[in-house]
């Protein structure tokens, strides 16, 4: 009898204990995966923190090193660290990723990495190699809040060289400080640009005496516009005036200090992928120190483009040039040649 009473009391105690509610255990806040944050509408996106804590499970919500999500996360944080806002909401960004004014493909003065093998003869051989070593560095961008407008300061440098198999024939050294603008499909540029020209030692020894001094310090204005539904066609023009001009062969007049050019380029401006896309470009230039002779440069070829990368465009192309030489100390010499080249553009 006593045994039955003890067993009953023990069962009753267990039932009471089971009926007691368990204490509340705080739950970890739910965190959306990184892929969801990247694909969510802009209004629902929150600042994307760097992944500092080790996940509980291998690779849980952690992008693989070097993957697109990993690069995006790091780039997002880096850009945020170089961006500030004014009291009116305008964004000021140091070292922005892109340019507001892209160097025109067929302009021989613009900075890029390029090599051209041409049919032009020189004093040593029946072909000539022209090289461009240069680029543009972004400095700072200001973008007013709620407007499709931005202003940006850049700096560029370029060494443009003509080579034989054994000698540097000519070299032009250029640098400048462009202030560029973009509003919708329109672009504009206001820049100071310096060009000085130099001759190779062997050519000096062979052709002595040779005029060595050639300098232009210019104020340049540019205006361009994208056309078409996808804005694949760009038209542009430049006007430049040299406030400092040194060329002993040319009488110093206002006309000699002035130059103009217009041009266009057509290609798919979206990311091309590995297939690439064809392109065509043309530039027409008139310079007062060349009696406004038309300098024509035509290009056709194939390009690969990632518009969100620095030096994100590679081209292979054929080019035909006719007019006065694009090199400073040859500005009075007429040239007509076809070349094949490769280029890396910003």
Secondary structure, DSSP 8 states (H G I E B T S, - for coil): -HHHHHHHHHHHHHHHHHHS-------------HHHHHHS-GGG--------S--SSTTTT---TTSHHHHHHHHHHHHHHTEEE-TT--EEEES-SS-SS---TT-TTS--EEEEEES---SS-S-EEEEEEEEEEEEEEEE-TTSSEEEEEEEEEEEEEEE-SS-EEEEEEEEEEEEEEEETTEEEEEEEEEEEEEE-HHHHHHH-S----EEEEEEEEEEEEEESTT--EEEEEEEEEEEEEEETTS---TTTTEEEEEEEEE---S--GGG-EEEEEEEEEEEGGGTT-EEEEEEEEEEEE-TTSTT-EEEEEEEEEEEE-SSGGGTTSEEEEEEEEEEEE-
